[in-house]
Amino acid sequence: MNTKLLIYAAYTELTKTARGTLKGTKIEDITNTIEKFAIFSAVAATTAAIPNVGGVISMISQTGLVWGTYIAINKQLGISMSDNLAKFIGSAMLTNLATNAASYLVAYIGAGILSLLPIANILSIALLAAMGYVLIYASAILYLKLLTEVMRAKGTFNLDESDATKNMIKNVVKNSNVKEIIKEGRNAFKEAQKNGQFQAAKDNPTCPHCGETIKPGQKFCSRTGAQLF
């Protein structure tokens, strides 16, 4: 199965609901953006090699990448949104993903436990890398679904930091087939491993925002100033 089908389906529904207001936006561009951030998230997850604290560092890094992905998608869709609002939406999305996808949360916990054992460290890193990819993949698809629901309800993409927005995010996650999204995300990560995309990103990491080369230990992009890890 083509793992890009879910992204395509979500975007198609969004453009249909937007009634031509997204004219000129290309699905390939948004797909590439999601893949780029997902790969970077998988690479960032390899910091979980640090016993005890590694898993926590990885999760924090990926949380920032979720709303970073939203901002990048917004630019391609021509949607204006503040960084604070993107953070608000990203945090609410992650909270609901954790609530509605118990297996996903268990996978993170399991990796955290495995990282305490030297023999299982490689397995722990591999698991976290896959989950890091899935996190961005799932969050991005659900975000496109959220924008669709907002457009249907308000006739605009306007969102705010309110309980109403939180409730809308909750309903989007609850009414979506999260298990299927996670499954497709895992398949997409396997494809990235098979075609060498993941290894290439590990060997030569670049900023997902602008493509600038990242040096070992670098926490902020030297070009945009965006937080990386």
C-alpha positions as CSV (number, residue, x, y, z in Angstrom):
1,M,0.0,0.0,0.0
2,N,1.2,3.5,-0.8
3,T,1.9,5.1,2.6
4,K,1.2,8.5,1.1
5,L,-2.4,7.8,0.5
6,L,-3.6,9.0,4.0
7,I,-1.8,12.3,3.5
8,Y,-3.4,12.6,0.0
9,A,-6.8,11.7,1.3
10,A,-6.6,14.2,4.2
11,Y,-5.4,17.0,1.9
12,T,-8.0,16.2,-0.8
13,E,-10.8,16.5,1.8
14,L,-9.2,19.8,3.1
15,T,-9.1,21.4,-0.4
16,K,-12.7,20.2,-1.1
17,T,-13.9,21.9,2.1
18,A,-11.8,25.0,1.4
19,R,-13.7,25.5,-1.9
20,G,-10.7,26.7,-4.0
21,T,-9.1,29.0,-1.4
22,L,-6.0,26.8,-1.4
23,K,-5.6,27.0,-5.2
24,G,-2.0,26.5,-6.2
25,T,-1.0,24.5,-3.2
26,K,0.7,21.2,-4.1
27,I,0.1,17.9,-2.3
28,E,3.7,16.9,-3.2
29,D,5.1,19.9,-1.3
30,I,3.1,19.1,1.8
31,T,3.9,15.4,1.6
32,N,7.6,16.2,1.3
33,T,7.4,18.6,4.3
34,I,5.8,15.9,6.5
35,E,8.4,13.3,5.4
36,K,11.2,15.8,6.1
37,F,10.1,16.6,9.6
38,A,9.3,12.9,10.3
39,I,12.8,11.8,9.3
40,F,14.3,14.5,11.4
41,S,12.2,13.4,14.3
42,A,13.4,9.8,13.9
43,V,17.0,11.0,13.9
44,A,16.4,13.1,16.9
45,A,15.0,10.1,18.7
46,T,18.4,8.4,18.5
47,T,19.4,10.6,21.4
48,A,17.6,8.1,23.5
49,A,20.8,6.2,23.6
50,I,21.5,8.1,26.8
51,P,20.3,5.9,29.7
52,N,17.5,7.3,31.9
53,V,17.2,10.8,30.4
54,G,17.6,9.9,26.7
55,G,13.9,9.0,26.2
56,V,12.8,12.2,27.9
57,I,15.1,14.3,25.7
58,S,13.8,12.6,22.6
59,M,10.2,13.2,23.5
60,I,10.8,16.9,24.2
61,S,12.6,17.3,20.9
62,Q,9.8,15.7,19.0
63,T,7.1,17.8,20.8
64,G,8.8,20.9,19.3
65,L,9.0,19.3,15.9
66,V,5.2,18.7,15.9
67,W,4.3,22.4,16.0
68,G,7.3,23.1,13.8
69,T,5.7,20.8,11.2
70,Y,2.4,22.7,11.6
71,I,4.0,26.1,11.0
72,A,5.7,24.7,7.8
73,I,2.4,23.3,6.6
74,N,0.7,26.6,7.3
75,K,3.2,28.5,5.1
76,Q,2.5,26.1,2.2
77,L,-1.3,26.5,2.7
78,G,-1.0,30.3,3.1
79,I,-2.4,30.2,6.7
80,S,-1.3,32.8,9.1
81,M,-0.7,31.5,12.7
82,S,1.5,32.6,15.6
83,D,4.1,30.3,17.0
84,N,2.3,30.3,20.4
85,L,-0.9,29.1,18.8
86,A,0.9,26.4,16.9
87,K,2.5,25.3,20.2
88,F,-0.9,25.3,21.8
89,I,-2.4,23.1,19.1
90,G,0.6,20.8,19.0
91,S,0.4,20.2,22.8
92,A,-3.3,19.5,22.6
93,M,-2.8,17.2,19.7
94,L,-0.1,15.2,21.5
95,T,-2.2,15.0,24.7
96,N,-5.1,13.5,22.7
97,L,-2.9,11.1,20.7
98,A,-1.6,9.8,24.0
99,T,-5.1,9.3,25.3
100,N,-6.5,7.7,22.2
101,A,-3.5,5.6,21.2
102,A,-2.5,3.6,24.2
103,S,-0.3,1.3,22.2
104,Y,1.7,4.3,21.0
105,L,2.3,5.5,24.6
106,V,3.2,2.0,25.7
107,A,5.8,1.8,23.0
108,Y,7.5,4.9,24.3
109,I,7.4,3.6,27.9
110,G,8.8,0.3,26.7
111,A,11.7,2.0,24.9
112,G,12.4,4.0,28.0
113,I,12.7,0.9,30.1
114,L,14.8,-0.9,27.5
115,S,17.3,2.1,27.4
116,L,18.3,1.2,31.0
117,L,19.7,-2.1,29.8
118,P,22.9,-1.9,27.7
119,I,22.2,-5.1,25.8
120,A,18.8,-3.8,24.7
121,N,20.0,-0.3,23.9
122,I,20.1,-0.8,20.1
123,L,16.5,-2.1,20.2
124,S,15.5,0.9,22.3
125,I,17.0,3.3,19.8
126,A,15.3,1.6,16.8
127,L,12.0,1.6,18.5
128,L,12.2,5.3,19.5
129,A,13.3,6.2,16.0
130,A,10.2,4.5,14.5
131,M,7.9,6.1,17.0
132,G,9.5,9.5,16.4
133,Y,8.7,9.2,12.7
134,V,5.1,8.0,13.4
135,L,4.6,10.9,15.9
136,I,5.1,13.5,13.2
137,Y,3.3,11.5,10.5
138,A,0.2,11.0,12.6
139,S,0.2,14.6,14.0
140,A,0.4,16.1,10.5
141,I,-2.5,14.0,9.1
142,L,-4.6,14.9,12.1
143,Y,-3.7,18.5,11.7
144,L,-5.0,18.5,8.1
145,K,-8.2,16.9,9.4
146,L,-8.4,19.6,12.1
147,L,-8.1,22.4,9.5
148,T,-10.9,20.7,7.5
149,E,-13.2,20.6,10.5
150,V,-12.4,24.3,11.4
151,M,-13.2,25.3,7.8
152,R,-16.5,23.4,7.9
153,A,-17.5,25.0,11.3
154,K,-16.3,28.5,10.7
155,G,-15.8,28.9,7.0
156,T,-12.3,30.0,7.8
157,F,-9.0,28.6,9.2
158,N,-9.1,30.9,12.2
159,L,-8.2,29.1,15.5
160,D,-7.5,30.4,18.9
161,E,-6.1,29.2,22.3
162,S,-9.4,28.2,23.8
163,D,-11.3,25.3,25.2
164,A,-13.3,25.2,22.0
165,T,-10.2,24.5,20.0
166,K,-9.1,21.8,22.5
167,N,-12.5,20.2,22.2
168,M,-12.3,20.3,18.4
169,I,-8.9,18.7,18.5
170,K,-10.2,16.0,20.9
171,N,-13.1,15.2,18.5
172,V,-10.8,15.1,15.5
173,V,-8.5,12.5,17.1
174,K,-11.4,10.5,18.6
175,N,-13.2,10.3,15.3
176,S,-10.1,9.4,13.3
177,N,-8.8,5.9,12.7
178,V,-5.6,6.6,14.7
179,K,-4.5,2.9,14.6
180,E,-4.6,3.0,10.8
181,I,-2.7,6.2,10.7
182,I,0.0,4.8,13.1
183,K,0.2,1.6,10.9
184,E,0.7,3.6,7.8
185,G,3.3,5.8,9.6
186,R,5.3,2.7,10.5
187,N,5.1,1.5,6.9
188,A,6.4,4.9,5.8
189,F,9.3,4.7,8.2
190,K,10.2,1.2,6.9
191,E,10.2,2.6,3.4
192,A,12.6,5.4,4.6
193,Q,14.9,2.7,6.1
194,K,14.7,0.6,3.0
195,N,15.5,3.3,0.5
196,G,18.4,4.7,2.7
197,Q,16.6,8.0,3.5
198,F,16.8,7.5,7.2
199,Q,20.5,6.5,7.2
200,A,21.4,9.4,5.0
201,A,19.7,11.8,7.4
202,K,21.6,10.3,10.3
203,D,24.9,10.6,8.5
204,N,24.3,14.1,7.2
205,P,21.6,15.8,9.3
206,T,20.0,19.0,8.0
207,C,17.5,21.4,9.5
208,P,14.0,20.4,8.5
209,H,13.0,24.1,8.3
210,C,15.5,25.2,5.7
211,G,17.9,22.4,4.8
212,E,21.0,23.9,6.5
213,T,23.6,21.3,7.5
214,I,23.7,20.6,11.2
215,K,26.9,19.9,13.1
216,P,27.1,17.4,15.9
217,G,25.7,18.8,19.2
218,Q,24.1,21.8,17.4
219,K,20.8,22.7,19.1
220,F,19.7,25.6,16.9
221,C,19.8,26.2,13.1
222,S,22.6,28.6,12.2
223,R,20.4,30.0,9.4
224,T,16.9,30.4,10.9
225,G,17.6,30.1,14.6
226,A,15.0,27.3,14.9
227,Q,15.4,24.9,17.8
228,L,16.5,21.5,16.6
229,F,17.1,19.3,19.7
